[in-house]
């Protein structure tokens, strides 16, 4: 679950990670995820051309379940910049880049990332086809886990991963039945030989805006 609340015209409170992990994986059990929250500030907004530029940070509180590979380390900072623009009349490009910095370099890895999203409206209906590409670059190695990358959900403190890259792609569709409601589905898979913990993933999301 994610939660976003506008505090002013430019400043928002964001909570981007929490919830329960339900899994049949042989290497972890079901349990609660860490909680990630912070602030986001809009630097530039052009409604006529559909352009946005924002920056912000979040802090991940290690209060999840250890059996779900959560709750490790002493917390993690995420500093990011996001931007987006309309392409023509029916398409969009959204990009986000940042760095995840743990308080304990042994328990968690430092990771840089860059994510890109492209979508296009299909005909005149409120249906959009999209694709996404996500790049994770491991900047440090820890001592808490074996040489495997955790991707976006996990920060394992893996050993021997400095300099490794993990790239994934997602393809999907989104329906906007109302101006304040979105329903989407996406299938994600690795593009690099290194897969980390991700073999493939199906994501379904439902968004309500106020």
C-alpha positions as CSV (number, residue, x, y, z in Angstrom):
1,X,0.0,0.0,0.0
2,X,1.1,3.5,-0.8
3,X,-0.2,6.8,0.6
4,X,0.4,10.4,-0.6
5,X,-1.0,13.5,1.0
6,X,-0.5,17.1,-0.3
7,X,0.6,19.4,2.6
8,X,0.9,22.5,0.4
9,X,0.7,23.2,-3.4
10,X,4.2,21.8,-3.8
11,X,5.1,19.7,-0.7
12,X,3.6,16.2,-0.2
13,X,3.9,13.5,2.5
14,X,4.5,10.1,0.8
15,X,4.5,6.6,2.2
16,X,5.8,4.3,-0.5
17,X,6.2,0.9,1.1
18,X,4.3,-1.0,3.7
19,X,2.0,-4.0,3.9
20,X,2.2,-7.8,4.2
21,X,4.3,-10.1,2.2
22,X,2.6,-13.4,1.3
23,X,4.9,-15.9,-0.3
24,X,5.5,-19.5,-1.1
25,X,9.3,-18.9,-1.7
26,X,11.6,-21.6,-0.4
27,X,14.0,-19.0,1.0
28,X,11.6,-16.8,3.0
29,X,8.3,-16.8,4.9
30,X,5.3,-14.6,4.9
31,X,5.4,-11.5,7.1
32,X,5.3,-7.7,7.4
33,X,7.3,-5.4,5.1
34,X,9.3,-2.5,6.3
35,X,7.7,1.0,6.3
36,X,9.1,3.7,4.0
37,X,8.0,7.3,4.3
38,X,9.2,10.8,3.5
39,X,8.6,14.1,1.7
40,X,8.4,15.1,-2.0
41,X,8.7,18.6,-3.3
42,X,7.5,19.9,-6.7
43,X,10.3,22.0,-8.3
44,X,8.6,22.7,-11.7
45,X,5.1,22.3,-13.1
46,X,3.8,23.2,-16.6
47,X,0.2,22.1,-16.9
48,X,-0.1,23.4,-20.5
49,X,2.6,21.1,-21.8
50,X,2.1,18.3,-19.2
51,X,5.6,18.6,-17.5
52,X,6.6,18.0,-13.9
53,X,9.9,17.9,-12.0
54,X,10.1,16.9,-8.3
55,X,12.7,15.8,-5.8
56,X,12.5,14.2,-2.3
57,X,13.6,11.6,0.1
58,X,12.2,8.7,2.1
59,X,13.4,6.8,5.1
60,X,12.8,3.0,5.4
61,X,12.2,2.0,9.0
62,X,13.4,-1.6,9.6
63,X,10.4,-2.8,11.5
64,X,9.3,-5.6,9.2
65,X,9.6,-9.4,9.7
66,X,13.1,-10.9,9.6
67,X,11.6,-14.1,8.2
68,X,10.5,-12.1,5.2
69,X,14.0,-10.6,4.7
70,X,12.7,-7.4,6.2
71,X,13.7,-5.6,9.4
72,X,17.4,-5.9,8.8
73,X,20.0,-3.1,9.2
74,X,19.5,0.3,10.8
75,X,17.4,2.0,8.3
76,X,17.8,3.2,4.7
77,X,17.6,6.6,3.1
78,X,16.3,7.1,-0.5
79,X,17.1,10.4,-2.2
80,X,15.4,10.8,-5.6
81,X,14.5,13.1,-8.5
82,X,11.4,12.4,-10.7
83,X,10.2,14.0,-13.9
84,X,7.6,13.6,-16.6
85,X,6.3,15.1,-19.8
86,X,3.5,14.6,-22.2
87,X,4.6,13.3,-25.7
88,X,2.2,14.6,-28.3
89,X,-1.5,14.4,-27.3
90,X,-1.8,10.8,-26.1
91,X,1.6,9.6,-24.8
92,X,3.7,10.2,-21.7
93,X,7.3,9.6,-20.4
94,X,8.0,9.5,-16.6
95,X,11.5,9.0,-15.3
96,X,12.9,8.6,-11.7
97,X,16.5,8.3,-10.5
98,X,18.0,8.1,-7.1
99,X,20.3,6.4,-4.6
100,X,19.5,4.2,-1.6
101,X,21.9,4.8,1.2
102,X,21.8,2.5,4.3
103,X,22.9,3.5,7.8
104,X,24.7,0.2,8.1
105,X,26.8,-0.7,5.1
106,X,27.3,-4.3,6.3
107,X,23.7,-5.1,6.8
108,X,22.4,-3.4,3.6
109,X,23.8,-2.4,0.1
110,X,24.1,1.1,-1.4
111,X,22.1,1.0,-4.6
112,X,21.7,3.6,-7.5
113,X,18.6,3.2,-9.7
114,X,17.0,4.7,-12.8
115,X,13.4,3.8,-13.8
116,X,11.5,4.9,-17.0
117,X,7.9,4.6,-17.9
118,X,6.3,5.2,-21.4
119,X,2.6,4.9,-22.0
120,X,0.2,5.7,-24.9
121,X,-3.6,6.0,-24.9
122,X,-5.3,3.5,-27.2
123,X,-7.8,5.3,-29.4
124,X,-10.1,7.6,-27.6
125,X,-10.9,5.2,-24.8
126,X,-9.3,5.7,-21.3
127,X,-7.1,2.7,-21.8
128,X,-3.3,3.0,-21.9
129,X,-0.6,0.5,-23.0
130,X,2.8,1.0,-21.3
131,X,6.3,-0.4,-20.9
132,X,8.8,0.3,-18.1
133,X,12.6,-0.3,-17.8
134,X,14.3,-0.4,-14.4
135,X,18.0,-0.3,-13.8
136,X,19.7,-1.1,-10.4
137,X,23.4,-0.6,-9.9
138,X,25.0,-2.0,-6.8
139,X,27.6,0.5,-5.4
140,X,28.6,-1.4,-2.2
141,X,28.7,-4.9,-0.8
142,X,27.6,-6.0,2.6
143,X,28.3,-9.0,4.8
144,X,24.8,-10.2,5.7
145,X,23.8,-12.3,2.7
146,X,25.1,-14.3,-0.3
147,X,25.9,-12.8,-3.7
148,X,22.4,-12.2,-4.9
149,X,20.6,-8.9,-5.7
150,X,17.4,-8.0,-3.9
151,X,16.0,-5.5,-6.4
152,X,13.4,-3.0,-5.3
153,X,11.7,-4.8,-2.5
154,X,14.6,-6.2,-0.6
155,X,18.0,-4.8,0.6
156,X,19.9,-7.9,1.7
157,X,23.3,-6.6,2.5
158,X,24.7,-9.0,-0.1
159,X,28.4,-9.7,-0.4
160,X,30.4,-9.5,-3.6
161,X,27.8,-7.5,-5.6
162,X,29.7,-4.2,-6.0
163,X,29.5,-3.0,-9.6
164,X,26.7,-5.5,-10.5
165,X,23.7,-4.3,-12.6
166,X,20.2,-5.7,-12.7
167,X,17.8,-4.5,-15.4
168,X,14.2,-5.4,-15.7
169,X,11.4,-4.6,-18.1
170,X,7.6,-4.5,-17.5
171,X,4.8,-4.4,-20.0
172,X,1.2,-3.8,-19.2
173,X,-2.0,-1.8,-19.5
174,X,-4.0,0.7,-17.4
175,X,-7.6,1.6,-17.4
176,X,-8.9,5.0,-16.1
177,X,-12.7,4.6,-15.7
178,X,-12.9,7.9,-13.8
179,X,-10.6,10.9,-13.4
180,X,-9.7,9.8,-9.9
181,X,-9.5,6.1,-10.4
182,X,-6.9,3.9,-12.1
183,X,-6.6,0.1,-12.5
184,X,-3.5,-1.4,-14.0
185,X,-1.7,-4.7,-14.6
186,X,2.0,-5.3,-15.6
187,X,4.2,-8.3,-16.2
188,X,7.9,-7.8,-15.2
189,X,11.0,-9.9,-16.1
190,X,14.8,-9.5,-16.1
191,X,16.7,-8.3,-19.1
192,X,20.2,-9.0,-17.7
193,X,21.8,-12.4,-17.1
194,X,21.8,-11.5,-13.4
195,X,18.3,-11.9,-12.0
196,X,18.7,-11.5,-8.3
197,X,15.5,-12.7,-6.6
198,X,13.3,-11.8,-9.6
199,X,12.4,-14.6,-12.0
200,X,9.3,-12.8,-13.1
201,X,6.5,-10.7,-11.4
202,X,2.8,-9.9,-12.1
203,X,1.7,-6.6,-10.5
204,X,-1.9,-5.4,-10.2
205,X,-2.6,-1.9,-8.8
206,X,-5.6,0.1,-7.9
207,X,-5.2,3.9,-7.4
208,X,-7.7,6.4,-5.9
209,X,-7.0,10.1,-6.0
210,X,-8.8,12.9,-4.1
